[in-house]
């Protein structure tokens, strides 16, 4: 009803959804990086 109120339930829900998207992206990035680390290590050891 009062869409100007930043603490209205609807606004909170949107913020939560945005935060969830960001968290998911960070999680995917973390997984990607952890998957890449062994590849980098192997590449480095092969070069020597």
N, CA, C and O atoms as a Tripos MOL2 file, in Angstrom:
@<TRIPOS>MOLECULE
protein
  192   191    48     0     0
PROTEIN
NO_CHARGES

@<TRIPOS>ATOM
      1 N           0.8430   -1.1940    0.0000 N.3       1 UNK1
      2 CA          0.0000    0.0000    0.0000 C.3       1 UNK1
      3 C           0.8870    1.2550    0.0000 C.2       1 UNK1
      4 O           0.7400    2.1140   -0.8700 O.2       1 UNK1
      5 N           1.8010    1.3640    0.9670 N.am      2 UNK2
      6 CA          2.7070    2.5190    0.9960 C.3       2 UNK2
      7 C           4.0200    2.1100    0.3270 C.2       2 UNK2
      8 O           4.9430    1.6200    0.9780 O.2       2 UNK2
      9 N           4.0760    2.3220   -0.9690 N.am      3 UNK3
     10 CA          5.2390    1.8760   -1.7370 C.3       3 UNK3
     11 C           6.4550    2.7500   -1.4690 C.2       3 UNK3
     12 O           7.5740    2.3740   -1.8190 O.2       3 UNK3
     13 N           6.2500    3.9250   -0.8450 N.am      4 UNK4
     14 CA          7.3930    4.8000   -0.5490 C.3       4 UNK4
     15 C           8.1740    4.2800    0.6490 C.2       4 UNK4
     16 O           9.3670    4.5530    0.7880 O.2       4 UNK4
     17 N           7.5090    3.5410    1.5000 N.am      5 UNK5
     18 CA          8.1740    3.0240    2.7040 C.3       5 UNK5
     19 C           9.1940    1.9540    2.3140 C.2       5 UNK5
     20 O           8.8130    0.9090    1.7860 O.2       5 UNK5
     21 N          10.4750    2.1950    2.5630 N.am      6 UNK6
     22 CA         11.5150    1.2310    2.1710 C.3       6 UNK6
     23 C          11.4320   -0.0800    2.9540 C.2       6 UNK6
     24 O          11.9910   -1.0950    2.5400 O.2       6 UNK6
     25 N          10.7290   -0.0490    4.0900 N.am      7 UNK7
     26 CA         10.6380   -1.2580    4.9120 C.3       7 UNK7
     27 C           9.3110   -1.9730    4.7130 C.2       7 UNK7
     28 O           8.9210   -2.8210    5.5160 O.2       7 UNK7
     29 N           8.6120   -1.6150    3.6200 N.am      8 UNK8
     30 CA          7.3560   -2.3050    3.3290 C.3       8 UNK8
     31 C           7.6690   -3.7370    2.9180 C.2       8 UNK8
     32 O           8.7280   -3.9860    2.3420 O.2       8 UNK8
     33 N           6.7820   -4.6850    3.1980 N.am      9 UNK9
     34 CA          7.0460   -6.1150    2.9130 C.3       9 UNK9
     35 C           7.4260   -6.3510    1.4570 C.2       9 UNK9
     36 O           8.3280   -7.1370    1.1650 O.2       9 UNK9
     37 N           6.7360   -5.6660    0.5420 N.am     10 UNK10
     38 CA          7.0200   -5.9000   -0.8740 C.3      10 UNK10
     39 C           8.4540   -5.5100   -1.1980 C.2      10 UNK10
     40 O           9.1650   -6.2340   -1.8950 O.2      10 UNK10
     41 N           8.8690   -4.3550   -0.6820 N.am     11 UNK11
     42 CA         10.2270   -3.8720   -0.9560 C.3      11 UNK11
     43 C          11.2460   -4.8370   -0.3640 C.2      11 UNK11
     44 O          12.2650   -5.1360   -0.9880 O.2      11 UNK11
     45 N          10.9650   -5.3230    0.8440 N.am     12 UNK12
     46 CA         11.8750   -6.2710    1.4990 C.3      12 UNK12
     47 C          12.0290   -7.5270    0.6490 C.2      12 UNK12
     48 O          13.1310   -8.0560    0.5080 O.2      12 UNK12
     49 N          10.9330   -7.9970    0.0900 N.am     13 UNK13
     50 CA         10.9640   -9.2170   -0.7090 C.3      13 UNK13
     51 C          11.8670   -9.0200   -1.9230 C.2      13 UNK13
     52 O          12.6700   -9.8880   -2.2650 O.2      13 UNK13
     53 N          11.7200   -7.8590   -2.5710 N.am     14 UNK14
     54 CA         12.5430   -7.5780   -3.7480 C.3      14 UNK14
     55 C          14.0140   -7.5590   -3.3690 C.2      14 UNK14
     56 O          14.8550   -8.1090   -4.0800 O.2      14 UNK14
     57 N          14.3230   -6.9160   -2.2350 N.am     15 UNK15
     58 CA         15.7050   -6.8670   -1.7750 C.3      15 UNK15
     59 C          16.2330   -8.2740   -1.5250 C.2      15 UNK15
     60 O          17.3640   -8.5960   -1.8880 O.2      15 UNK15
     61 N          15.4060   -9.1080   -0.9030 N.am     16 UNK16
     62 CA         15.8120  -10.4880   -0.6170 C.3      16 UNK16
     63 C          16.1070  -11.2290   -1.9150 C.2      16 UNK16
     64 O          17.1020  -11.9480   -2.0170 O.2      16 UNK16
     65 N          15.2380  -11.0500   -2.9050 N.am     17 UNK17
     66 CA         15.4330  -11.7410   -4.1820 C.3      17 UNK17
     67 C          16.7300  -11.2910   -4.8360 C.2      17 UNK17
     68 O          17.4760  -12.1070   -5.3770 O.2      17 UNK17
     69 N          16.9990   -9.9770   -4.7830 N.am     18 UNK18
     70 CA         18.2340   -9.4530   -5.3770 C.3      18 UNK18
     71 C          19.4340  -10.0330   -4.6550 C.2      18 UNK18
     72 O          20.4040  -10.4480   -5.2890 O.2      18 UNK18
     73 N          19.3740  -10.0640   -3.3220 N.am     19 UNK19
     74 CA         20.4900  -10.6060   -2.5440 C.3      19 UNK19
     75 C          20.6990  -12.0760   -2.8670 C.2      19 UNK19
     76 O          21.8330  -12.5480   -2.9460 O.2      19 UNK19
     77 N          19.6010  -12.7970   -3.0540 N.am     20 UNK20
     78 CA         19.7220  -14.2300   -3.3590 C.3      20 UNK20
     79 C          20.4150  -14.4110   -4.7020 C.2      20 UNK20
     80 O          21.2640  -15.2900   -4.8530 O.2      20 UNK20
     81 N          20.0550  -13.5820   -5.6750 N.am     21 UNK21
     82 CA         20.6970  -13.6820   -6.9910 C.3      21 UNK21
     83 C          22.1900  -13.4370   -6.8680 C.2      21 UNK21
     84 O          23.0020  -14.1520   -7.4560 O.2      21 UNK21
     85 N          22.5470  -12.3990   -6.0840 N.am     22 UNK22
     86 CA         23.9630  -12.0650   -5.9040 C.3      22 UNK22
     87 C          24.6910  -13.2150   -5.2170 C.2      22 UNK22
     88 O          25.8070  -13.5710   -5.5970 O.2      22 UNK22
     89 N          24.0460  -13.7950   -4.1990 N.am     23 UNK23
     90 CA         24.6710  -14.9060   -3.4780 C.3      23 UNK23
     91 C          24.8850  -16.0930   -4.4050 C.2      23 UNK23
     92 O          25.9350  -16.7340   -4.3690 O.2      23 UNK23
     93 N          23.8990  -16.3800   -5.2280 N.am     24 UNK24
     94 CA         24.0120  -17.5070   -6.1670 C.3      24 UNK24
     95 C          25.1650  -17.2590   -7.1370 C.2      24 UNK24
     96 O          25.9430  -18.1630   -7.4410 O.2      24 UNK24
     97 N          25.2620  -16.0120   -7.6190 N.am     25 UNK25
     98 CA         26.3450  -15.6850   -8.5500 C.3      25 UNK25
     99 C          27.6990  -15.8580   -7.8710 C.2      25 UNK25
    100 O          28.6340  -16.4070   -8.4550 O.2      25 UNK25
    101 N          27.7910  -15.3830   -6.6290 N.am     26 UNK26
    102 CA         29.0500  -15.5240   -5.8960 C.3      26 UNK26
    103 C          29.3940  -16.9940   -5.6870 C.2      26 UNK26
    104 O          30.5500  -17.4000   -5.8010 O.2      26 UNK26
    105 N          28.3700  -17.7790   -5.3800 N.am     27 UNK27
    106 CA         28.5850  -19.2050   -5.1530 C.3      27 UNK27
    107 C          29.0980  -19.8710   -6.4290 C.2      27 UNK27
    108 O          30.0390  -20.6640   -6.3910 O.2      27 UNK27
    109 N          28.4690  -19.5390   -7.5590 N.am     28 UNK28
    110 CA         28.9070  -20.1100   -8.8350 C.3      28 UNK28
    111 C          30.3480  -19.7020   -9.1360 C.2      28 UNK28
    112 O          31.1510  -20.5080   -9.6050 O.2      28 UNK28
    113 N          30.6580  -18.4330   -8.8570 N.am     29 UNK29
    114 CA         32.0170  -17.9440   -9.0960 C.3      29 UNK29
    115 C          33.0140  -18.7170   -8.2380 C.2      29 UNK29
    116 O          34.0890  -19.1040   -8.6990 O.2      29 UNK29
    117 N          32.6300  -18.9330   -6.9760 N.am     30 UNK30
    118 CA         33.5010  -19.6570   -6.0520 C.3      30 UNK30
    119 C          33.7460  -21.0790   -6.5600 C.2      30 UNK30
    120 O          34.8820  -21.5540   -6.5790 O.2      30 UNK30
    121 N          32.6760  -21.7460   -6.9670 N.am     31 UNK31
    122 CA         32.7960  -23.1140   -7.4830 C.3      31 UNK31
    123 C          33.6880  -23.1260   -8.7190 C.2      31 UNK31
    124 O          34.5510  -23.9900   -8.8720 O.2      31 UNK31
    125 N          33.4610  -22.1460   -9.6010 N.am     32 UNK32
    126 CA         34.2660  -22.0680  -10.8240 C.3      32 UNK32
    127 C          35.7430  -21.8920  -10.4850 C.2      32 UNK32
    128 O          36.6130  -22.5540  -11.0520 O.2      32 UNK32
    129 N          36.0050  -20.9800   -9.5440 N.am     33 UNK33
    130 CA         37.4030  -20.7160   -9.1680 C.3      33 UNK33
    131 C          38.0350  -21.9440   -8.5290 C.2      33 UNK33
    132 O          39.1770  -22.2840   -8.8380 O.2      33 UNK33
    133 N          37.3050  -22.6130   -7.6420 N.am     34 UNK34
    134 CA         37.8730  -23.7880   -6.9640 C.3      34 UNK34
    135 C          38.0990  -24.9140   -7.9640 C.2      34 UNK34
    136 O          38.9990  -25.7360   -7.7910 O.2      34 UNK34
    137 N          37.2730  -24.9500   -9.0180 N.am     35 UNK35
    138 CA         37.4800  -25.9670  -10.0540 C.3      35 UNK35
    139 C          38.7090  -25.6280  -10.8890 C.2      35 UNK35
    140 O          39.3800  -26.5250  -11.4010 O.2      35 UNK35
    141 N          39.0060  -24.3390  -11.0300 N.am     36 UNK36
    142 CA         40.1180  -23.9100  -11.8720 C.3      36 UNK36
    143 C          41.4570  -24.0430  -11.1600 C.2      36 UNK36
    144 O          42.4860  -24.2250  -11.8100 O.2      36 UNK36
    145 N          41.4550  -23.9540   -9.8360 N.am     37 UNK37
    146 CA         42.7170  -23.9550   -9.0780 C.3      37 UNK37
    147 C          43.5750  -25.1960   -9.3850 C.2      37 UNK37
    148 O          44.7670  -25.0410   -9.6520 O.2      37 UNK37
    149 N          43.0230  -26.4180   -9.3580 N.am     38 UNK38
    150 CA         43.8470  -27.6090   -9.6680 C.3      38 UNK38
    151 C          44.4040  -27.5460  -11.0790 C.2      38 UNK38
    152 O          45.5300  -27.9810  -11.3210 O.2      38 UNK38
    153 N          43.6280  -27.0090  -12.0150 N.am     39 UNK39
    154 CA         44.1020  -26.8980  -13.4020 C.3      39 UNK39
    155 C          45.3250  -25.9920  -13.4550 C.2      39 UNK39
    156 O          46.3140  -26.2980  -14.1210 O.2      39 UNK39
    157 N          45.2380  -24.8550  -12.7310 N.am     40 UNK40
    158 CA         46.3700  -23.9330  -12.7040 C.3      40 UNK40
    159 C          47.5860  -24.5980  -12.0690 C.2      40 UNK40
    160 O          48.7110  -24.4500  -12.5460 O.2      40 UNK40
    161 N          47.3400  -25.3390  -10.9770 N.am     41 UNK41
    162 CA         48.4440  -26.0030  -10.2780 C.3      41 UNK41
    163 C          49.0930  -27.0340  -11.2000 C.2      41 UNK41
    164 O          50.3190  -27.1180  -11.2780 O.2      41 UNK41
    165 N          48.2770  -27.8100  -11.8910 N.am     42 UNK42
    166 CA         48.8170  -28.8230  -12.8000 C.3      42 UNK42
    167 C          49.5940  -28.1630  -13.9360 C.2      42 UNK42
    168 O          50.6680  -28.6230  -14.3240 O.2      42 UNK42
    169 N          49.0260  -27.0680  -14.4630 N.am     43 UNK43
    170 CA         49.6790  -26.3520  -15.5510 C.3      43 UNK43
    171 C          51.0390  -25.8340  -15.0970 C.2      43 UNK43
    172 O          52.0290  -25.9320  -15.8230 O.2      43 UNK43
    173 N          51.0710  -25.2810  -13.8820 N.am     44 UNK44
    174 CA         52.3210  -24.7400  -13.3480 C.3      44 UNK44
    175 C          53.3630  -25.8350  -13.1550 C.2      44 UNK44
    176 O          54.5400  -25.6290  -13.4510 O.2      44 UNK44
    177 N          52.9370  -27.0030  -12.6590 N.am     45 UNK45
    178 CA         53.8830  -28.0830  -12.3990 C.3      45 UNK45
    179 C          54.3430  -28.7070  -13.7170 C.2      45 UNK45
    180 O          55.4750  -29.1830  -13.8030 O.2      45 UNK45
    181 N          53.4990  -28.7140  -14.7310 N.am     46 UNK46
    182 CA         53.8770  -29.2810  -16.0310 C.3      46 UNK46
    183 C          54.9130  -28.3940  -16.7190 C.2      46 UNK46
    184 O          55.8180  -28.8730  -17.4020 O.2      46 UNK46
    185 N          54.7460  -27.0600  -16.5130 N.am     47 UNK47
    186 CA         55.6760  -26.1190  -17.1610 C.3      47 UNK47
    187 C          57.0980  -26.3580  -16.6560 C.2      47 UNK47
    188 O          58.0490  -26.2700  -17.4320 O.2      47 UNK47
    189 N          57.2530  -26.6550  -15.3780 N.am     48 UNK48
    190 CA         58.5870  -26.8980  -14.8230 C.3      48 UNK48
    191 C          59.0700  -28.2530  -15.2080 C.2      48 UNK48
    192 O          60.1760  -28.6440  -14.8350 O.2      48 UNK48
@<TRIPOS>BOND
     1     1     2 1
     2     2     3 1
     3     3     4 2
     4     3     5 am
     5     5     6 1
     6     6     7 1
     7     7     8 2
     8     7     9 am
     9     9    10 1
    10    10    11 1
    11    11    12 2
    12    11    13 am
    13    13    14 1
    14    14    15 1
    15    15    16 2
    16    15    17 am
    17    17    18 1
    18    18    19 1
    19    19    20 2
    20    19    21 am
    21    21    22 1
    22    22    23 1
    23    23    24 2
    24    23    25 am
    25    25    26 1
    26    26    27 1
    27    27    28 2
    28    27    29 am
    29    29    30 1
    30    30    31 1
    31    31    32 2
    32    31    33 am
    33    33    34 1
    34    34    35 1
    35    35    36 2
    36    35    37 am
    37    37    38 1
    38    38    39 1
    39    39    40 2
    40    39    41 am
    41    41    42 1
    42    42    43 1
    43    43    44 2
    44    43    45 am
    45    45    46 1
    46    46    47 1
    47    47    48 2
    48    47    49 am
    49    49    50 1
    50    50    51 1
    51    51    52 2
    52    51    53 am
    53    53    54 1
    54    54    55 1
    55    55    56 2
    56    55    57 am
    57    57    58 1
    58    58    59 1
    59    59    60 2
    60    59    61 am
    61    61    62 1
    62    62    63 1
    63    63    64 2
    64    63    65 am
    65    65    66 1
    66    66    67 1
    67    67    68 2
    68    67    69 am
    69    69    70 1
    70    70    71 1
    71    71    72 2
    72    71    73 am
    73    73    74 1
    74    74    75 1
    75    75    76 2
    76    75    77 am
    77    77    78 1
    78    78    79 1
    79    79    80 2
    80    79    81 am
    81    81    82 1
    82    82    83 1
    83    83    84 2
    84    83    85 am
    85    85    86 1
    86    86    87 1
    87    87    88 2
    88    87    89 am
    89    89    90 1
    90    90    91 1
    91    91    92 2
    92    91    93 am
    93    93    94 1
    94    94    95 1
    95    95    96 2
    96    95    97 am
    97    97    98 1
    98    98    99 1
    99    99   100 2
   100    99   101 am
   101   101   102 1
   102   102   103 1
   103   103   104 2
   104   103   105 am
   105   105   106 1
   106   106   107 1
   107   107   108 2
   108   107   109 am
   109   109   110 1
   110   110   111 1
   111   111   112 2
   112   111   113 am
   113   113   114 1
   114   114   115 1
   115   115   116 2
   116   115   117 am
   117   117   118 1
   118   118   119 1
   119   119   120 2
   120   119   121 am
   121   121   122 1
   122   122   123 1
   123   123   124 2
   124   123   125 am
   125   125   126 1
   126   126   127 1
   127   127   128 2
   128   127   129 am
   129   129   130 1
   130   130   131 1
   131   131   132 2
   132   131   133 am
   133   133   134 1
   134   134   135 1
   135   135   136 2
   136   135   137 am
   137   137   138 1
   138   138   139 1
   139   139   140 2
   140   139   141 am
   141   141   142 1
   142   142   143 1
   143   143   144 2
   144   143   145 am
   145   145   146 1
   146   146   147 1
   147   147   148 2
   148   147   149 am
   149   149   150 1
   150   150   151 1
   151   151   152 2
   152   151   153 am
   153   153   154 1
   154   154   155 1
   155   155   156 2
   156   155   157 am
   157   157   158 1
   158   158   159 1
   159   159   160 2
   160   159   161 am
   161   161   162 1
   162   162   163 1
   163   163   164 2
   164   163   165 am
   165   165   166 1
   166   166   167 1
   167   167   168 2
   168   167   169 am
   169   169   170 1
   170   170   171 1
   171   171   172 2
   172   171   173 am
   173   173   174 1
   174   174   175 1
   175   175   176 2
   176   175   177 am
   177   177   178 1
   178   178   179 1
   179   179   180 2
   180   179   181 am
   181   181   182 1
   182   182   183 1
   183   183   184 2
   184   183   185 am
   185   185   186 1
   186   186   187 1
   187   187   188 2
   188   187   189 am
   189   189   190 1
   190   190   191 1
   191   191   192 2
@<TRIPOS>SUBSTRUCTURE
     1 UNK1         2 RESIDUE 1 A UNK
     2 UNK2         6 RESIDUE 1 A UNK
     3 UNK3        10 RESIDUE 1 A UNK
     4 UNK4        14 RESIDUE 1 A UNK
     5 UNK5        18 RESIDUE 1 A UNK
     6 UNK6        22 RESIDUE 1 A UNK
     7 UNK7        26 RESIDUE 1 A UNK
     8 UNK8        30 RESIDUE 1 A UNK
     9 UNK9        34 RESIDUE 1 A UNK
    10 UNK10       38 RESIDUE 1 A UNK
    11 UNK11       42 RESIDUE 1 A UNK
    12 UNK12       46 RESIDUE 1 A UNK
    13 UNK13       50 RESIDUE 1 A UNK
    14 UNK14       54 RESIDUE 1 A UNK
    15 UNK15       58 RESIDUE 1 A UNK
    16 UNK16       62 RESIDUE 1 A UNK
    17 UNK17       66 RESIDUE 1 A UNK
    18 UNK18       70 RESIDUE 1 A UNK
    19 UNK19       74 RESIDUE 1 A UNK
    20 UNK20       78 RESIDUE 1 A UNK
    21 UNK21       82 RESIDUE 1 A UNK
    22 UNK22       86 RESIDUE 1 A UNK
    23 UNK23       90 RESIDUE 1 A UNK
    24 UNK24       94 RESIDUE 1 A UNK
    25 UNK25       98 RESIDUE 1 A UNK
    26 UNK26      102 RESIDUE 1 A UNK
    27 UNK27      106 RESIDUE 1 A UNK
    28 UNK28      110 RESIDUE 1 A UNK
    29 UNK29      114 RESIDUE 1 A UNK
    30 UNK30      118 RESIDUE 1 A UNK
    31 UNK31      122 RESIDUE 1 A UNK
    32 UNK32      126 RESIDUE 1 A UNK
    33 UNK33      130 RESIDUE 1 A UNK
    34 UNK34      134 RESIDUE 1 A UNK
    35 UNK35      138 RESIDUE 1 A UNK
    36 UNK36      142 RESIDUE 1 A UNK
    37 UNK37      146 RESIDUE 1 A UNK
    38 UNK38      150 RESIDUE 1 A UNK
    39 UNK39      154 RESIDUE 1 A UNK
    40 UNK40      158 RESIDUE 1 A UNK
    41 UNK41      162 RESIDUE 1 A UNK
    42 UNK42      166 RESIDUE 1 A UNK
    43 UNK43      170 RESIDUE 1 A UNK
    44 UNK44      174 RESIDUE 1 A UNK
    45 UNK45      178 RESIDUE 1 A UNK
    46 UNK46      182 RESIDUE 1 A UNK
    47 UNK47      186 RESIDUE 1 A UNK
    48 UNK48      190 RESIDUE 1 A UNK
